[in-house]
Amino acid sequence: MGVETIRKPADTRVAVKPAFDLALRMGDNALILAQRNAAWCGHAPALEEDIALANVALDLIGQAKLWLGYAGELEGEGRSADDLAFLRDGREFRNVLLVETPNGDFGQTTMRQWLYDSWHHFMLEGLKASSDERIVEIAEKSAKEVAYHLERSTDLVIRLGDGTDESHKRMQDALDYLWPFARELDVADDADRAIAAAGIGPDLASVAEKALAYRSEALSQATLTAPTDAVPRKGGKAGVHSEAFGFMLAEMQVLQRTHPGVKW
Amino acid sequence: MVTMAAVTDRPSDAQVQAWLETVPDPEIPVVSLVDLGIVRGFAWDDDTLVVTVTPTYSGCPATAVIAIDVETTLLENGVEKVRVESQLSPAWTTDWISQEGRRKLHDYGIVPPVDGSACVGALKMTGAAAADIACPRCASKAVERISQFGSTPCKASYRCTDCLEPFDYFKSI
């Protein structure tokens, strides 16, 4: 079931399957995190944070469009980014469980964003060296935006972690809850190994190492402690999602499901 | 084959460039798409004028409007067939905003991105220094960042600590 079983495509793009998997995973992560963040619009604790969450969501939706658009092209069945976003069922999504976790309070949303940003940044750095030119282009474009996403979320994690007793407690609780979910990003499955073997993406262990070093420094400034014995909470990459995901997806897809082919 | 008639009907490159320079950015209409470096170039594909544009921020809602505005402007000027294509690489950077564009932004009250400060994905652990950003009203450099995110994806919110006025900074990417 490893790399060797990946079927060889008929055309010259020998790495079509791994490139498709990579684009789908990156696209689904961005899309689902964006949908979660967008639910804060009009509800964030401060106007600036409301705008920031909506803007981060917009960037991620834009990135999802690039990734899913490419996934659709690679698949070759005529599905657009919109088709992939709005007309797939839950089991077909490949995002990690972290990005679909419920928003919780502002601290939990901030911690989720930071855990993803701090992986996303190093993942994109690795993808800039992909053997697939289109993936390099999308990674270079996205990396510029993710750099300021990470700057913002790191700043907030430090300020809230090293803030009042209440904010510290909420951030520590969020970290304890979310850390096992973030580990799904680090654990390679067969598709991840095929992606790395084809030179499409980096070895996830090397990304995890860089992300951990970055997070450790920020957490020490934030006076927060990461769990050391966390068993990865995984399933999303294989399409096995949480109950909460179904409700989120129903809301996200209702328009396109109710009015097939609807145009803005 | 291109007929003689088509060749004589075709506007000059200088003319096309001049038309494109009149297309304003949908969200900051004081600057044109050419000033912002969004229009990357144009070429003829037989009788179709193909304009290449580049997205600024991945999720910028203005992207779709920009393509329509470019097409409309050229059609209104008598070009019969127009196609707008999007080019991702090299990724757009604020360093491409022209000097003219920077002057117009400043006069409009938006501080243009500091020259050559475009972010290449470099990491900063906490809030960036506001080096060389001056208040567009009183020119004081005593400014602070309120938020990296402002009224549009391309702007950050700042405040002058001398005159106390808030202002927009066109953030560097």
Interface residues (C-beta under 8 A of the other chain):
Chain A: E48 E49 I51 A52 N55 V56 A57 L58 D59 L60 I61 G62 Q63 K65 L66 H121 L124 E125 V136 E137 I138 E140 K141 S142 A143 K144 E145 V146 A147 Y148 L150 E151 R152 T154 D155 I158 Y214 E217 A218 Q221
Chain B: P55 Y57 S58 G59 C60 P61 L88 S89 P90 A91 T93 C119 V120 G121 A122 L123 K124 M125 T126 G127 A128 I146 S147 Q148 F149 G150 S151 P153 S157 K171 I173
